[in-house]
Amino acid sequence: MAFRNHILVIGCFLILQSLVLSAQEQRPPLIPIAQGSGGGPSALAGSGASIGGLSDGPIMAGEVVHINVFDAPDFSLVTRVSENGDVPYPILGQFHIAGLNSVSAANMLAKELKDRNLMLDPNVTVTVESSGSGITVLGEVHSPGIYPPPGKHQLSDLLALAGGLNANTGRIIEISHAHDPGKPEFVSWDPTMHNTENFDRPVAPGDRVLVRACGIAYVGGNVMKPGAYSLCGSRNMTLSEVMALAGGVAPNTSTSKTYIVRSQPDGTKVVEQVDLKKVLTSQVADPFVHEDDIIYVSPSPLKAMLKSALAFAVAITPSLLYLYHP
């Protein structure tokens, strides 16, 4: 009898164990849920994956954001960030969101809802629409085109997406902002990418970035190699550096009559006369050469005449010697 009871207990235990195992197999797997600002589980970041993404960089004016408050559709909305960086939010009015990333924006909204006793434990996510308008990159980059906003929304990150700068890159980048295209921003830039943090700045969807080519100066007159020369060699190209590119002055040059012709914004031209010899011997300051400057080095008529006379004298010397010494 005792043995039969023992068998019954074992059988019941095995049946109970099989039921427990079956229930565990049918239970959906546990999903780790991030904690919201109120301490409770927030809506899954993946729930907004089809419409946008979490942004580690600052949210910018013009971007479309998806604000999702878990189990509270009245407080959830899709809206575009205004030029002032605000979004219209139910009850709260204009809520400033520009400059915040996804997490900090969600935490601040949750705090506002809780502090105003609108929700006990709000669970908020903020995602930035990834299909928003891209940023156009043109000019002296390896791969011009339209690119999605980089995660950090910085100019240097956008240039990296465009393949980096090429060898003809100048030192000015023009940014036309989507919210104010009539007032482009001109950014000084170092093509060597050194110390760019001093000039780096955010870019936004819809902006247009134009990387300008380096300037050209034109050298003519009595030089060894007249032509157009790039000013990419240094941040501030000087007259002596440009003259070195042109091979220096040719013989019979009037160095005191070297002219720099410079265009003015109103379309007029200003002519400056310099003494090239004094510049090259450091007797006077070495002037900077600007984009589109024309440098003209004058020949010396007197030196040319003396040279012609000397050549003529050398040519007739044998004849004179023959006449006087037959």
DRENDO-1510 file (C-alpha; in Angstrom, 1 decimal, always signed):
<recs>
REC; n; res; u; v; w
REC; 1; MET; +0.0; +0.0; +0.0 .
REC; 2; ALA; +2.8; +2.4; +0.9 .
REC; 3; PHE; +4.6; +1.5; -2.3 .
REC; 4; ARG; +1.4; +2.3; -4.3 .
REC; 5; ASN; +1.1; +5.7; -2.6 .
REC; 6; HIS; +4.7; +6.4; -3.4 .
REC; 7; ILE; +4.1; +5.6; -7.1 .
REC; 8; LEU; +1.0; +7.9; -7.1 .
REC; 9; VAL; +3.0; +10.8; -5.6 .
REC; 10; ILE; +5.8; +10.4; -8.2 .
REC; 11; GLY; +3.3; +10.3; -11.0 .
REC; 12; CYS; +1.5; +13.4; -9.9 .
REC; 13; PHE; +4.8; +15.2; -9.6 .
REC; 14; LEU; +5.8; +14.3; -13.2 .
REC; 15; ILE; +2.4; +15.4; -14.5 .
REC; 16; LEU; +2.7; +18.8; -12.7 .
REC; 17; GLN; +6.3; +19.3; -14.0 .
REC; 18; SER; +5.2; +18.6; -17.6 .
REC; 19; LEU; +2.4; +21.2; -17.2 .
REC; 20; VAL; +4.8; +23.8; -15.9 .
REC; 21; LEU; +7.3; +23.2; -18.7 .
REC; 22; SER; +4.5; +23.5; -21.3 .
REC; 23; ALA; +3.3; +26.8; -19.9 .
REC; 24; GLN; +6.9; +28.2; -20.0 .
REC; 25; GLU; +7.3; +27.2; -23.6 .
REC; 26; GLN; +4.1; +29.0; -24.6 .
REC; 27; ARG; +5.0; +32.1; -22.7 .
REC; 28; PRO; +6.3; +34.9; -25.0 .
REC; 29; PRO; +10.0; +35.8; -24.4 .
REC; 30; LEU; +10.8; +38.6; -22.0 .
REC; 31; ILE; +11.8; +41.8; -23.7 .
REC; 32; PRO; +14.0; +44.3; -21.8 .
REC; 33; ILE; +12.2; +47.6; -21.5 .
REC; 34; ALA; +14.0; +50.9; -21.0 .
REC; 35; GLN; +13.1; +52.9; -18.0 .
REC; 36; GLY; +11.4; +56.2; -18.5 .
REC; 37; SER; +12.0; +59.4; -16.6 .
REC; 38; GLY; +9.3; +58.4; -14.1 .
REC; 39; GLY; +10.9; +55.1; -13.2 .
REC; 40; GLY; +8.4; +52.9; -15.1 .
REC; 41; PRO; +9.0; +51.1; -18.4 .
REC; 42; SER; +9.0; +53.5; -21.4 .
REC; 43; ALA; +7.6; +52.7; -24.9 .
REC; 44; LEU; +10.1; +50.5; -26.8 .
REC; 45; ALA; +12.5; +52.5; -29.0 .
REC; 46; GLY; +11.8; +49.9; -31.7 .
REC; 47; SER; +8.2; +50.9; -31.9 .
REC; 48; GLY; +9.2; +54.0; -33.7 .
REC; 49; ALA; +11.8; +52.4; -35.9 .
REC; 50; SER; +9.6; +52.5; -39.0 .
REC; 51; ILE; +9.0; +56.2; -38.7 .
REC; 52; GLY; +12.3; +57.6; -37.4 .
REC; 53; GLY; +15.2; +56.9; -35.1 .
REC; 54; LEU; +16.7; +57.9; -31.8 .
REC; 55; SER; +19.1; +60.8; -32.3 .
REC; 56; ASP; +22.3; +61.3; -30.2 .
REC; 57; GLY; +22.8; +64.7; -31.9 .
REC; 58; PRO; +20.8; +67.8; -31.3 .
REC; 59; ILE; +17.3; +68.1; -32.8 .
REC; 60; MET; +17.3; +70.8; -35.4 .
REC; 61; ALA; +14.8; +73.3; -36.7 .
REC; 62; GLY; +12.9; +71.9; -39.6 .
REC; 63; GLU; +13.1; +68.3; -38.6 .
REC; 64; VAL; +10.0; +66.2; -38.1 .
REC; 65; VAL; +9.7; +64.6; -34.7 .
REC; 66; HIS; +7.5; +61.8; -33.4 .
REC; 67; ILE; +6.5; +62.2; -29.8 .
REC; 68; ASN; +4.9; +59.0; -28.4 .
REC; 69; VAL; +3.4; +58.9; -24.9 .
REC; 70; PHE; +2.7; +55.3; -24.0 .
REC; 71; ASP; -1.0; +54.6; -23.5 .
REC; 72; ALA; -1.9; +58.3; -24.0 .
REC; 73; PRO; -2.7; +59.0; -27.6 .
REC; 74; ASP; -3.9; +62.5; -26.8 .
REC; 75; PHE; -0.4; +63.5; -25.8 .
REC; 76; SER; +1.3; +61.8; -28.8 .
REC; 77; LEU; +1.8; +63.7; -32.0 .
REC; 78; VAL; +3.9; +64.1; -35.1 .
REC; 79; THR; +5.1; +67.6; -35.8 .
REC; 80; ARG; +7.8; +69.7; -37.4 .
REC; 81; VAL; +10.2; +71.8; -35.3 .
REC; 82; SER; +9.6; +75.5; -36.0 .
REC; 83; GLU; +12.4; +77.9; -37.0 .
REC; 84; ASN; +12.5; +79.0; -33.3 .
REC; 85; GLY; +13.1; +75.4; -32.3 .
REC; 86; ASP; +9.6; +74.9; -30.8 .
REC; 87; VAL; +6.9; +72.3; -31.2 .
REC; 88; PRO; +3.2; +72.9; -30.5 .
REC; 89; TYR; +2.3; +70.4; -27.7 .
REC; 90; PRO; -1.1; +69.8; -26.2 .
REC; 91; ILE; -1.8; +71.7; -23.0 .
REC; 92; LEU; +1.9; +72.6; -22.6 .
REC; 93; GLY; +1.8; +75.0; -25.5 .
REC; 94; GLN; +5.0; +75.8; -27.3 .
REC; 95; PHE; +7.7; +73.4; -26.1 .
REC; 96; HIS; +11.3; +74.2; -27.0 .
REC; 97; ILE; +13.0; +71.1; -28.3 .
REC; 98; ALA; +15.8; +72.2; -30.5 .
REC; 99; GLY; +19.3; +71.5; -29.2 .
REC; 100; LEU; +18.1; +68.5; -27.2 .
REC; 101; ASN; +18.7; +64.9; -28.3 .
REC; 102; SER; +16.0; +62.2; -28.3 .
REC; 103; VAL; +16.5; +61.0; -24.7 .
REC; 104; SER; +16.8; +64.5; -23.1 .
REC; 105; ALA; +13.7; +65.7; -25.0 .
REC; 106; ALA; +11.7; +62.7; -23.9 .
REC; 107; ASN; +12.8; +63.1; -20.3 .
REC; 108; MET; +11.9; +66.8; -20.2 .
REC; 109; LEU; +8.5; +66.2; -21.7 .
REC; 110; ALA; +7.9; +63.4; -19.1 .
REC; 111; LYS; +8.9; +65.7; -16.3 .
REC; 112; GLU; +6.6; +68.4; -17.5 .
REC; 113; LEU; +3.6; +66.0; -17.7 .
REC; 114; LYS; +4.3; +64.7; -14.3 .
REC; 115; ASP; +5.0; +68.1; -12.6 .
REC; 116; ARG; +1.7; +69.5; -14.0 .
REC; 117; ASN; -0.2; +66.4; -12.6 .
REC; 118; LEU; -1.3; +65.5; -16.1 .
REC; 119; MET; +0.1; +61.9; -15.8 .
REC; 120; LEU; +1.3; +59.9; -12.8 .
REC; 121; ASP; +4.1; +58.1; -14.5 .
REC; 122; PRO; +4.5; +59.2; -18.1 .
REC; 123; ASN; +6.5; +57.0; -20.5 .
REC; 124; VAL; +7.7; +59.1; -23.4 .
REC; 125; THR; +9.9; +58.5; -26.5 .
REC; 126; VAL; +10.9; +61.1; -29.1 .
REC; 127; THR; +12.2; +60.0; -32.5 .
REC; 128; VAL; +13.5; +62.1; -35.4 .
REC; 129; GLU; +12.1; +61.3; -38.8 .
REC; 130; SER; +14.9; +59.8; -40.8 .
REC; 131; SER; +13.2; +60.3; -44.1 .
REC; 132; GLY; +13.3; +64.1; -43.8 .
REC; 133; SER; +14.9; +66.2; -46.5 .
REC; 134; GLY; +18.5; +65.7; -47.0 .
REC; 135; ILE; +21.5; +68.1; -47.2 .
REC; 136; THR; +22.9; +69.0; -50.6 .
REC; 137; VAL; +26.7; +69.1; -50.8 .
REC; 138; LEU; +28.3; +70.7; -53.9 .
REC; 139; GLY; +31.7; +71.9; -54.9 .
REC; 140; GLU; +35.1; +70.7; -54.2 .
REC; 141; VAL; +34.3; +67.3; -52.5 .
REC; 142; HIS; +35.0; +63.8; -53.8 .
REC; 143; SER; +31.3; +62.8; -53.9 .
REC; 144; PRO; +28.9; +65.7; -54.4 .
REC; 145; GLY; +25.2; +64.8; -53.8 .
REC; 146; ILE; +22.3; +64.8; -51.4 .
REC; 147; TYR; +23.0; +63.2; -48.0 .
REC; 148; PRO; +20.8; +62.4; -45.0 .
REC; 149; PRO; +21.6; +64.5; -42.0 .
REC; 150; PRO; +24.5; +62.9; -40.1 .
REC; 151; GLY; +24.0; +61.8; -36.6 .
REC; 152; LYS; +25.9; +64.6; -35.0 .
REC; 153; HIS; +24.6; +67.2; -37.5 .
REC; 154; GLN; +28.0; +68.8; -37.8 .
REC; 155; LEU; +29.6; +70.3; -40.9 .
REC; 156; SER; +32.7; +68.1; -40.6 .
REC; 157; ASP; +30.6; +64.9; -40.4 .
REC; 158; LEU; +28.7; +65.9; -43.5 .
REC; 159; LEU; +31.9; +66.6; -45.4 .
REC; 160; ALA; +33.1; +63.1; -44.3 .
REC; 161; LEU; +29.9; +61.6; -45.8 .
REC; 162; ALA; +30.7; +63.4; -49.1 .
REC; 163; GLY; +34.1; +61.7; -49.3 .
REC; 164; GLY; +36.1; +64.5; -47.9 .
REC; 165; LEU; +37.7; +67.5; -49.6 .
REC; 166; ASN; +39.7; +67.4; -52.8 .
REC; 167; ALA; +43.0; +69.0; -53.6 .
REC; 168; ASN; +41.4; +72.1; -55.1 .
REC; 169; THR; +39.4; +73.1; -52.0 .
REC; 170; GLY; +39.5; +76.7; -51.0 .
REC; 171; ARG; +39.1; +78.2; -47.5 .
REC; 172; ILE; +35.5; +79.3; -47.8 .
REC; 173; ILE; +32.4; +77.1; -47.4 .
REC; 174; GLU; +29.0; +78.6; -48.2 .
REC; 175; ILE; +26.0; +77.3; -46.3 .
REC; 176; SER; +22.5; +78.2; -47.5 .
REC; 177; HIS; +20.0; +77.4; -44.7 .
REC; 178; ALA; +16.6; +76.0; -45.5 .
REC; 179; HIS; +14.8; +78.4; -43.1 .
REC; 180; ASP; +16.5; +81.5; -44.7 .
REC; 181; PRO; +18.0; +80.7; -48.1 .
REC; 182; GLY; +18.4; +84.4; -49.0 .
REC; 183; LYS; +21.1; +84.9; -46.3 .
REC; 184; PRO; +23.9; +82.4; -46.9 .
REC; 185; GLU; +26.5; +81.9; -44.2 .
REC; 186; PHE; +30.2; +82.0; -45.2 .
REC; 187; VAL; +32.4; +79.8; -43.1 .
REC; 188; SER; +36.2; +80.0; -43.0 .
REC; 189; TRP; +37.6; +76.5; -43.3 .
REC; 190; ASP; +41.0; +74.8; -43.2 .
REC; 191; PRO; +41.3; +72.4; -46.1 .
REC; 192; THR; +44.0; +70.4; -44.1 .
REC; 193; MET; +41.2; +69.7; -41.6 .
REC; 194; HIS; +43.4; +70.9; -38.7 .
REC; 195; ASN; +41.7; +72.9; -35.9 .
REC; 196; THR; +38.3; +72.5; -37.6 .
REC; 197; GLU; +36.6; +72.5; -34.2 .
REC; 198; ASN; +37.1; +76.3; -34.2 .
REC; 199; PHE; +34.9; +76.6; -37.3 .
REC; 200; ASP; +32.6; +73.6; -37.1 .
REC; 201; ARG; +28.9; +74.2; -36.9 .
REC; 202; PRO; +25.6; +72.4; -37.1 .
REC; 203; VAL; +23.8; +71.8; -40.4 .
REC; 204; ALA; +20.1; +71.0; -40.8 .
REC; 205; PRO; +17.9; +69.1; -43.2 .
REC; 206; GLY; +17.3; +71.2; -46.3 .
REC; 207; ASP; +20.5; +73.1; -46.1 .
REC; 208; ARG; +22.8; +73.4; -49.1 .
REC; 209; VAL; +26.6; +73.3; -48.5 .
REC; 210; LEU; +28.9; +74.7; -51.3 .
REC; 211; VAL; +32.6; +74.0; -50.9 .
REC; 212; ARG; +34.3; +76.6; -52.9 .
REC; 213; ALA; +37.4; +76.1; -55.0 .
REC; 214; CYS; +40.5; +78.0; -54.0 .
REC; 215; GLY; +41.1; +81.3; -55.7 .
REC; 216; ILE; +43.1; +82.1; -58.8 .
REC; 217; ALA; +45.6; +84.9; -59.4 .
REC; 218; TYR; +46.8; +85.9; -62.8 .
REC; 219; VAL; +50.4; +86.8; -63.5 .
REC; 220; GLY; +51.5; +88.4; -66.8 .
REC; 221; GLY; +54.1; +90.6; -68.2 .
REC; 222; ASN; +57.9; +90.1; -68.0 .
REC; 223; VAL; +57.9; +86.9; -66.0 .
REC; 224; MET; +59.3; +83.4; -66.9 .
REC; 225; LYS; +56.0; +81.6; -66.8 .
REC; 226; PRO; +52.9; +83.8; -67.2 .
REC; 227; GLY; +49.6; +82.2; -66.4 .
REC; 228; ALA; +46.9; +81.6; -63.8 .
REC; 229; TYR; +48.0; +80.3; -60.4 .
REC; 230; SER; +46.1; +78.7; -57.5 .
REC; 231; LEU; +46.1; +80.4; -54.1 .
REC; 232; CYS; +45.7; +77.1; -52.3 .
REC; 233; GLY; +49.3; +77.0; -51.1 .
REC; 234; SER; +48.9; +78.9; -47.9 .
REC; 235; ARG; +46.2; +80.6; -45.9 .
REC; 236; ASN; +47.4; +84.1; -47.1 .
REC; 237; MET; +49.4; +83.9; -50.3 .
REC; 238; THR; +51.9; +86.8; -50.8 .
REC; 239; LEU; +53.2; +88.5; -53.9 .
REC; 240; SER; +56.7; +86.8; -53.5 .
REC; 241; GLU; +55.1; +83.4; -53.3 .
REC; 242; VAL; +53.0; +83.9; -56.4 .
REC; 243; MET; +56.1; +85.2; -58.2 .
REC; 244; ALA; +58.0; +82.1; -57.2 .
REC; 245; LEU; +55.2; +80.0; -58.8 .
REC; 246; ALA; +55.6; +82.1; -62.0 .
REC; 247; GLY; +59.3; +81.3; -62.2 .
REC; 248; GLY; +60.5; +84.7; -61.2 .
REC; 249; VAL; +61.0; +87.8; -63.3 .
REC; 250; ALA; +62.5; +87.6; -66.8 .
REC; 251; PRO; +65.6; +89.6; -67.9 .
REC; 252; ASN; +65.1; +93.3; -68.7 .
REC; 253; THR; +62.4; +93.8; -66.1 .
REC; 254; SER; +61.5; +97.1; -64.6 .
REC; 255; THR; +60.8; +95.8; -61.1 .
REC; 256; SER; +59.8; +99.2; -59.7 .
REC; 257; LYS; +56.8; +99.1; -62.1 .
REC; 258; THR; +55.0; +96.0; -61.0 .
REC; 259; TYR; +51.2; +96.5; -60.7 .
REC; 260; ILE; +48.5; +94.6; -58.8 .
REC; 261; VAL; +45.0; +95.1; -60.3 .
REC; 262; ARG; +42.2; +94.2; -57.8 .
REC; 263; SER; +38.5; +94.1; -58.4 .
REC; 264; GLN; +36.2; +95.8; -55.9 .
REC; 265; PRO; +32.7; +94.7; -54.8 .
REC; 266; ASP; +31.1; +97.5; -56.8 .
REC; 267; GLY; +32.8; +96.3; -60.0 .
REC; 268; THR; +35.5; +98.9; -60.2 .
REC; 269; LYS; +39.2; +98.1; -60.2 .
REC; 270; VAL; +42.0; +99.5; -58.1 .
REC; 271; VAL; +45.6; +99.5; -59.3 .
REC; 272; GLU; +48.5; +99.4; -56.8 .
REC; 273; GLN; +52.1; +99.9; -57.9 .
REC; 274; VAL; +54.8; +98.1; -56.0 .
REC; 275; ASP; +58.6; +97.8; -56.3 .
REC; 276; LEU; +59.0; +94.0; -56.8 .
REC; 277; LYS; +62.8; +94.1; -56.2 .
REC; 278; LYS; +62.3; +95.7; -52.7 .
REC; 279; VAL; +59.6; +93.1; -51.9 .
REC; 280; LEU; +61.8; +90.2; -52.9 .
REC; 281; THR; +64.7; +91.6; -50.9 .
REC; 282; SER; +62.5; +92.3; -47.8 .
REC; 283; GLN; +63.0; +96.0; -47.9 .
REC; 284; VAL; +59.2; +96.6; -47.9 .
REC; 285; ALA; +56.2; +94.6; -46.8 .
REC; 286; ASP; +55.2; +91.6; -48.9 .
REC; 287; PRO; +51.6; +92.3; -50.0 .
REC; 288; PHE; +48.9; +89.7; -49.9 .
REC; 289; VAL; +47.4; +88.5; -53.1 .
REC; 290; HIS; +43.6; +88.2; -53.3 .
REC; 291; GLU; +41.4; +86.0; -55.4 .
REC; 292; ASP; +41.2; +87.2; -59.1 .
REC; 293; ASP; +44.0; +89.7; -58.7 .
REC; 294; ILE; +46.0; +90.5; -61.8 .
REC; 295; ILE; +49.8; +90.9; -61.4 .
REC; 296; TYR; +51.6; +92.6; -64.2 .
REC; 297; VAL; +55.4; +92.9; -64.3 .
REC; 298; SER; +56.5; +95.6; -66.7 .
REC; 299; PRO; +59.5; +95.2; -69.0 .
REC; 300; SER; +62.2; +97.9; -69.0 .
REC; 301; PRO; +62.5; +99.7; -72.4 .
REC; 302; LEU; +65.8; +101.1; -71.4 .
REC; 303; LYS; +67.3; +97.8; -70.4 .
REC; 304; ALA; +65.9; +96.2; -73.6 .
REC; 305; MET; +67.4; +99.0; -75.7 .
REC; 306; LEU; +70.8; +98.6; -74.0 .
REC; 307; LYS; +70.7; +94.9; -74.5 .
REC; 308; SER; +69.8; +95.4; -78.2 .
REC; 309; ALA; +72.7; +97.9; -78.6 .
REC; 310; LEU; +75.1; +95.5; -76.9 .
REC; 311; ALA; +74.0; +92.7; -79.2 .
REC; 312; PHE; +74.4; +94.9; -82.2 .
REC; 313; ALA; +77.9; +96.0; -81.1 .
REC; 314; VAL; +78.9; +92.4; -80.6 .
REC; 315; ALA; +77.6; +91.4; -84.0 .
REC; 316; ILE; +79.5; +94.2; -85.9 .
REC; 317; THR; +82.8; +93.9; -83.9 .
REC; 318; PRO; +84.4; +91.3; -86.4 .
REC; 319; SER; +83.6; +93.6; -89.3 .
REC; 320; LEU; +85.2; +96.6; -87.6 .
REC; 321; LEU; +88.3; +94.6; -86.8 .
REC; 322; TYR; +88.6; +93.6; -90.4 .
REC; 323; LEU; +88.3; +97.2; -91.6 .
REC; 324; TYR; +91.0; +98.4; -89.4 .
REC; 325; HIS; +93.3; +95.4; -89.7 .
REC; 326; PRO; +93.1; +94.2; -93.3 .
</recs>
